[in-house]
Amino acid sequence: MLENLAVLVTALLFGGMVLYSFGFAAFVFTALPADLAGKTIRKAFPHFYVFVMVTALVAGLLLWWIDPTSAVLMAAIVLTRLV
């Protein structure tokens, strides 16, 4: 049960990062003028960083009992968002 939840949260993190990078950003830059698209992406970044930090933290906590190495990698993701 815990393993399944850890995998789902990790998949949510990966999927969210891919969707933001290749879906949302690409769509915004094709649908809006460049100056407005840049402003929109800059406004969305703080929300994206919070999503990544919270999701990686939850995944790390779930993974701690299953695979401590993976939990440390998730903690590294959280720390890179803080820097």
C-alpha positions in Angstrom: 0.0 0.0 0.0 2.7 2.5 1.0 4.8 1.5 -2.0 1.9 2.1 -4.4 1.2 5.5 -2.8 4.9 6.5 -3.1 5.0 5.5 -6.7 1.8 7.4 -7.5 3.1 10.6 -5.8 6.5 10.3 -7.6 4.6 9.8 -10.9 2.5 12.9 -10.1 5.8 14.9 -9.5 7.3 13.6 -12.8 4.1 14.2 -14.7 3.6 17.7 -13.3 7.1 18.7 -14.2 6.8 17.3 -17.8 3.4 18.8 -18.3 4.6 22.2 -17.1 7.7 22.1 -19.3 6.4 20.7 -22.5 2.7 21.4 -22.3 1.9 24.6 -20.4 5.0 26.5 -21.4 4.8 25.5 -25.0 1.1 26.3 -25.2 1.5 29.8 -23.5 4.3 30.7 -25.9 2.3 29.7 -29.0 -1.0 31.2 -27.9 0.2 34.6 -26.5 2.5 37.3 -27.7 6.1 36.9 -26.5 6.1 39.7 -23.9 2.8 38.5 -22.4 3.8 34.9 -22.5 7.0 35.7 -20.6 5.0 37.5 -17.9 2.5 34.7 -17.6 5.3 32.0 -17.2 7.0 34.1 -14.6 3.8 34.5 -12.7 3.2 30.7 -12.8 6.7 29.7 -11.7 6.2 30.3 -7.9 3.1 28.0 -8.0 5.1 25.4 -9.9 8.0 25.5 -7.4 5.6 25.0 -4.5 4.0 22.1 -6.3 7.4 20.5 -6.9 8.6 21.1 -3.3 5.4 19.7 -1.7 5.1 16.7 -4.0 8.8 15.8 -3.6 8.5 16.2 0.1 5.5 13.9 0.3 7.2 11.4 -2.0 10.3 11.5 0.1 8.4 10.9 3.3 6.6 8.0 1.8 9.8 6.5 0.4 11.8 6.9 3.6 10.6 3.5 4.9 10.8 1.7 1.5 14.0 3.0 0.0 16.0 5.6 1.9 18.2 6.3 -1.1 15.2 7.4 -3.1 14.0 9.5 -0.2 17.4 11.3 -0.1 17.0 12.0 -3.8 13.6 13.5 -3.2 15.1 15.6 -0.4 17.7 16.8 -2.9 14.8 17.9 -5.3 13.2 19.8 -2.4 16.6 21.5 -1.6 17.2 22.5 -5.2 13.9 24.3 -5.2 14.9 26.3 -2.2 18.2 27.5 -3.6 
